Amino acid sequence: MLSDSILTAITLLPAAGALVVALLPRKGRTIQWFTLLVTLATFILSLHLPAHFDYARRGFQFEENRPWISSPAIRYHLGIDGLSLWLVLLTTFLGVIGVLISWRAIETRTKEFYFLFLLQQTAMVGVFVALDLFLYYGFWELSLVPMAILIAMFGPTRGRQAALKFFLYTFLPSALFLVAILWLYAKTGTFDFVQLQNALTNQPALFNPQALWWASLAFLVAFAVKVPVFPLHGWLSDAIQEAPTAMAMVVAGKLGLYSIVRFNLGLFPTQARAIAPLMIALAVTGLLYGALVALAQTDMKRLVAYSILSNLSFCTLGIFCFAVAGLNGAVFQTINEGVTGGALLVLVSLLYGRYGTYDMSLYGGLAAKLPMLATLYVITALALIGLPLFNGFVGEFLVLSGGFQDHPGWIAAAAISVILSASYILWMVQRIFYGEPSSLVVHRPAMDLNAREHLMLWPMAILMLVMGVAAPYWMKAINGAVSGLAGSSAGTAAEPAAQTAAATAASRETQ
């Protein structure tokens, strides 16, 4: 019985918690404890999904499909497959981490912060599970509002400007996206993803090819901005610099990359394949640009921002190579970015909380003073640079190996970014933790990790290793969802068995 409404429970529990937060008193830490309980309960509920997911079955599972609004025909249609399964788990897991990292960092306007934080959780889960395009669009737009408000409220220097830039960059393309959704409805009479997919596949005469191209472009631009794909990344560094750490962990990547795979490849495979050469070029440019700019940074948080741009470009490259291994790697790397990129943001915020600066030139010799923090920093760095046995290696290997046969030149260029990422990540570790202790470190002693910080960071560190060693466990769900997308995009939908075998072999080889 739980499976019949589990997605509704996971999606709406944080929103219900937000309403209770609005009624709680501000005194003490009642709001923090209650929000922690809500996020823990949501995460525990989400564990039901992988425990009861049928990995041998294709298509959507845990579906809820009921009429909602009769005119226009909008349905309350939720469901997940291997593409969205782990992203839902990642969102609920990061929700718990977000509360723990905000425990001491957010001391003012706590009610507003946790109210908006829980609304953001509902919006993100809703994007991953909604299968009615109108319902999906509602969650998509809702995800913009809490983020923009929190950046404006808690940005330390230029919060309002960063929030305005983030909102304009993401809202304006979404308006065109809505127009494209309404055009599809006018042609088919439905917002339902499954019905739209069937109509686009089996009734092509309904659609003007040129109009269909523009509709696909409206979808792609809205999603590409949210990734962000180079050169639509202008909002990213400011948003990450100004956002509270709990929100910076979710500001980029997951929503946009998921939506490109689900909707552009799922609804517009021909158009996606036609624009693939441009997207591959932009992805490789973003890879190299992000890595080179990160090398030039002295501010830790800005370095992380450009590192995220480079890593997310890897995911875009994997998607538009249209190989099953590449698509597997892109989805897996999206999850990796949430875990390892999130851990790096947490570690950077902990350093800032102790020393009050992101300037790496002021640090040095911290490993002797804060050995546990240094250990976790090094583990995260090794995962980020793709050391074998860690999760980053699996994602990068699959993307590069999947795309090499058809795009050897672009893949060779992309491989350079792996070297560059090792350079700026290891350089950051060396500057902060090794060498002679700086005057800041000497004159402002700080304690090593406390129990709450251990509770935040060790699960993420363990997950980095487990995802690297046991990658096939994640892949068996992801592969079933993306192999059909790669096949339909390439016009070879009759080859899923061969594609599945290739992806499984690639994921096992990484071990």
N, C-alpha and C positions, 0 to 999 in steps of 0.2 A: 504493500500500500504506500510505503514511503516513496518508492520510485515513481509513483504516479504524479507526485507534486513536489519532488525534491528540487527541481530547478526553480520553481516559484519560491520555495522556502529559502534557498541560497540567495536568490536575487533580491527578495524583498525584506529579509531579516535585517540587513544593515539600514534600510530606509525606515523600518519600524523602530530600530534602535535610535536613529537620528531624531525621530519625533519624541521619544522619551528623553533624550539628552536635552532637548529644548525646554523640558519641564523640570529638569533637575537643578538643585541649587548650585551656585558656583563655589561654595566653601569647600575646603579640603580637596581631596582627590576622588570624590565620588564619581565625577564625570569620566575621569581616566579609567577607573576600575570598571565602570559599567561598559565603556567602549571596548576595553580589553576583553570583557566577557562576551560581548556581542561578536567581535571579530573571531575569538576563539570558537564560539559556537558555530559561526558560519564556516570556518575552516574545517571543523569536525564534520559538519554536514556534508561538505564538499568531498570528504574522503569516501563517502558512499558511492561516488561516481566511478572512480577506478576500481573499487572493490566489486561492483556489480556491472561493469562495462563488458559487453560481449566483444572481445577483440577479433573474433572470427567473422563478425557480421559487419557488412557495409551499410551505409546510410545512417540516419539520425536515430538516436536512442533517448530514452527518458522523455519522450515527446509529450507535450501538452498542446492540444490544438482545439480551441473552442471559438465560436463566434464571439466577437466583442462589440463592434459597431456595425450595424447593418448597411448603412449608407453614409459614406463609401464603405465598401466591404473590407473591413479591417478585422483580422483575427488575432486572438491571443495564442500565438504559435511559438512555442519554445522547443528546443532540442539541441543535442550536442552530438558530435562525431569525434573522430580521432584528432581533427584539427583544433577543435575548441576545448576538448577535455582537459588537457594539461594547462591551457591558458586560464581556465576557470580556477584550477587548483593553485596556479601561481598567483592569481589575483587575491584569493582568500588568504594564502600564506603571507604575502607581502602586507596584507591588512594588519595581521598580528604584529609583524615587524614594525610597521609604521606607527602603531600605538606605542610600542616600547621605545622607539627612538625619539618620539615626541614627549615622553614622560617628563623629562626635565627641560627639554628645549622649548616647549610651549608653556609659558607660565602666565601669559595674559590672554584674554579673549578665548579661554579654553572652551567655553560652550560653543562659540561660533566655529572654532577650529574643528572640534570633534563632530559637530552637526554636519558640516560640509564634508569632512573626511568620510563619514559613513554614507552620505549621499553619493560621493564619488565611487565608493565600493559598489553600490547598487548599479550605478550607471555602467561601470566597466563590466561587471558580470552580465548585465543586460545586453550589452553589445555582443558578447560572445555566445549568448544562448538564444537571442531573438531570431526567428525565422520568418517573420512578417516584416517587410521592408519599412512600413510605416512605424511599427513598434520599434524596430531597430533604429530608425532615424531619431525617434524620441530619446532613446538611451544615448545615442551618439551625441546629440546636442546637449543633453543633460551632463555628459562628461566634461564639457567645456566650461560650464558655469562654476562649479566649486573650485576647479583649478585656477581659473582667472581671478576669482575673488580672493582665494587664499594667497596667491602670489602678490596681489595688491595689498592685502592686509599685513603680511608678514615679511615682505621683501625688505632686507636691511638697508638698502640704499636707493634703488630705483624700481621698487616694487610696482608702482602704478604704471610706469612706462613699459615694463616687461609684461605686465598683465594685459595692457592694451595691445601690445604687439602680438602676444600669443592669441588673444581673442580675434583680432582682425585677420591674422594669417589663417586661422582655422575656421572662423565663422563664414567668411565670404565664399570660399570654395564650397562650403556646406550648403549654401543657398542654391548654387548651381546643381549640386547633388540632389536636392529636393525637387528641383524642376525635372531632372532626369527620372526620378522615381515616379513623379506624377505622370510623365509621358508614358512610361511603361504601363501604369495603371490604365490610362486612357486607351491604350492599345489592347490590353488583355482583360481588364476588369478585375484584376487581383493584385494585391501586394505580396502574396505568399511566395516565398523564395522557391519552393519546390514546383509550384504551378508555373511561375515565371520561367524557371529553367526548362520545364517541359515545353512551354510555348515557344521559347526562343530556339529550341532544338528541333521541334517537330512542326512548327508553323511559321517558317521564315517569311512567308508571303505577307504576314501581318505587319512587317516592319520595313520601313524604308531604309536601305543600307546606309545612306549618308547620315540619316537621323540616328540610326543605331550607333554609328561611329561616334557621333557627338555625345550621345548618352554615355557610352563607355568611357569617353574622355572625361566627362563630368564626374563620374565615379572615381576614376583614377586620380584626378587632380586632388579631390577632397581627401582621399586616402594618403596620397603621396606627401601632402603637406603635414599630415599628422604623424608620418613615420619619424622624421622628415627625410625625403629624398633630396639630394643636392640638385639644384641650387635653392630649394624651398626651405632651407634650414635656418633662415635669418632669426627666427624666434627662439631657437633651441638654447643657445648658450646663456642668453639673458634669463630665460625661464628657469633653467636649472640653477643659475647663480642666485636667483631671488626666491625661488620656491622653498618652503620648508622641506626638509629631507624626506619626510614621509610622502610628500607629493612629487618631489623630484624623481623618486624611484619609479613612478608610473607615468611620467609626463610624456615620454617618447616611446615609439616603437610598436608596442603590442597591438594597440587598436588598429593602427594603420596597416601594419603588415598582415594581420589576420584578415582585415577587410579586403585587401587586394587579392589574397588567395581565395577567399570565400566568394566574393562578388565579381571581381574582374575576370578571374580565371573560371569561376563557376557559371557566370551568366554570359560573358563576352569572350569566349576562348579565341575566336578568330581575330578579333580586334586586339586582344592582349598579345597574341603572337605577332601581329603586324607591327606593334609598337615596341616589341621586345628589344630590337637593336638599339634604339634610343635609350631605353631604360637600363640596358646593360652598360652602355657608355656612361650614363649618369651615375650608375652605381659604382663603377670602377673609379670615376673621377671623385666621387664622394669618399670612397675608401682612402685614396691617396691624399686628397685635400685634408680630410679630418685628421689623418695620422701626421701629416707635415705640420699642420697648425698646432696640434697637440705637442709636438716636439718643441715648438717655440714658446710654450706657456711657462710662466713661473707661478701662476695661480692654480692651486690644486683643483678647485672646482671647475674652472674653465677647461683645464686639461681633461677632466672627466667628461665634460660636455662634448668636446671634440672627439674624444675616444668613443663615446656613444654614437656620434654621427658616423664614424668609421665602421664600427661594428654593425650598426643597422644597415649600412650600405652593403655589407656582406650578405645580409639576409635578402635584400632586394636583388642582388646578383643571382643568388640561388633560385629565387622565384622565377626570374625571367630567362633563365637558361633552359627551362622546360625539360629538365631531366628529373626522374623520380628521386635519385640520390640527392640532387641539388635542392629539390623542394623539401625532402626530408631534413636536409641540413639547415635550410632556411627557417623552417618551423622550430627545429631543435635549438638553433642559434637564437631565435627570438626568446625562447624560454631561458636559455643561458644568460642572455643580456639582463633579464629580470633578476636572476639570482646573483650573478657575479657583478654586474653593473650596480645593482642595488646594494650589495655588500660593500663595494668600493665607496659609494656615496655615504653609507653609514660610517665607515672608517674615517673618511675625510671629515665628516661632521663631528666625530668624537675628538679628532685632533683640534678642530676649531673650538670646540667647547672647552678644551683644556688650555689652549694657548691663544685663542682669540684672533687667529690670522690664517689665511689660506696661502700666504706667500711662502713658497718652498725655500727661498733663499734665507729665510730666518730660522730654518730648522737645521738639525744635524745631530747625530749621535743619540737618537732616541731609543735605539734598540736596547741599550744598556739600562735605560731608565724605565721603559715600558715594554718588557719582553713579550708579554702575551699579545698586546696590540700589534707589535711588530711581527709576531708569528702569523697572526691572522691576515695582516696586510700582505705578507709574502705569499701565503697560500692563495689569496685572492688574485694577486698579481700573476702567479703562475697559471692560474685558471684562465685569466684574461689573455695571456699571450699564447695559449693553446699548447701547453706542455702535455705530452702524452700521459694518459690516465685521468686527466681532468676533462670536464665537460666541453671546454672550449675547443679542444683538439678534435672531438667528434664532429661538431658542427662545421668547423673550418674544413676538415678533411672531406666531408660529404659534399660541401658546396664546390670546392675546388675540383674534386674528382668527377663530380656530376657534370660540370660545365666544360671540362677540358676537351672532350672529344669534338664538340661543335664550335667551341670558342677558345682555342688554345692561346691566341694572342691576348685576349682580355683576361683570361685566367692567369697567365704569366704576369701580367701587370698587377693583378689583384694580389698575387702571392708576395709582391714586394711589400705590401702593407703589413703582412705578418711580421716581417723583419722590423719595419718601422714601429709597429705596436710594441714589440719587445723592447725596442730602444727607449721609447718614452716612458713605458711603465717601469722598467728596471732603473732608468735614470731617476724617476720620481722616488722609488724606494731607496736608492742609494743616497739621494740628497737629504731625505727626511730622517732615515734611521741609522745611517753609518757615517763614518768620518768623525772628526772632532765635534764634541757637543757645542752647539752654538750658545751665545750669551742668553738667548731667550730660554733655551732648555735648562741652562745652569741656574738662572735667576728666577725661574718660575717652575719649581718642581711640581709634578702632577702624579696622581695615583694611577696605577695600571687599571685594567678592566675590572668593573664591579660585577656583581652577580647578574644584574639586569642586562648588562652589556654582553656578558658571556652567553646569556640565554638568547640574545638576538643573533649573535654572530656564529656560534658553533653550528647550529642547524644549517645555516647557509653554507658554511665551509664543508660540512659533511656531505651536503647535497651536491656540491661541485664535484666531489670525488665519486660519489655513488652514481651520478649521471654519466660520468666518464667511463666507469668500469661496467655499469649495467645499462648501457645505452639501448640495447635491444628491447628492454622492457618499455621504454618510452616509444621506441620506433615502431613497435608492433601496432600501436594505435595510430600513430601519425601516418605510417605508410599506407594503411588501408584507406585513409581519407585523401591523400595527395596523389596516389598512383592513378586514380581515375581522372583527376584534373590534368595531369601531365599527358595522359593518353588522349583525352578529348581535345586538348589544345594542339596536340601534334597531329590529330587526325588518325590516331592509331589506338582507339579505345579497346581494340581486341587483344591488346598485349599486356593486360594487367599482371598475369602470372609471371611473365619474364621480368617485368619491372619490379615486382615485389621481391623476387629472388635477388635481383641486382642490388636493391637497397638494403636487404638484409645482410648480404655478403659484405657490403661496404661498411655497415655499422659494426659488424663483428670484427672486421679487419682492424678497426681502430683500437681494439683491445690488445 
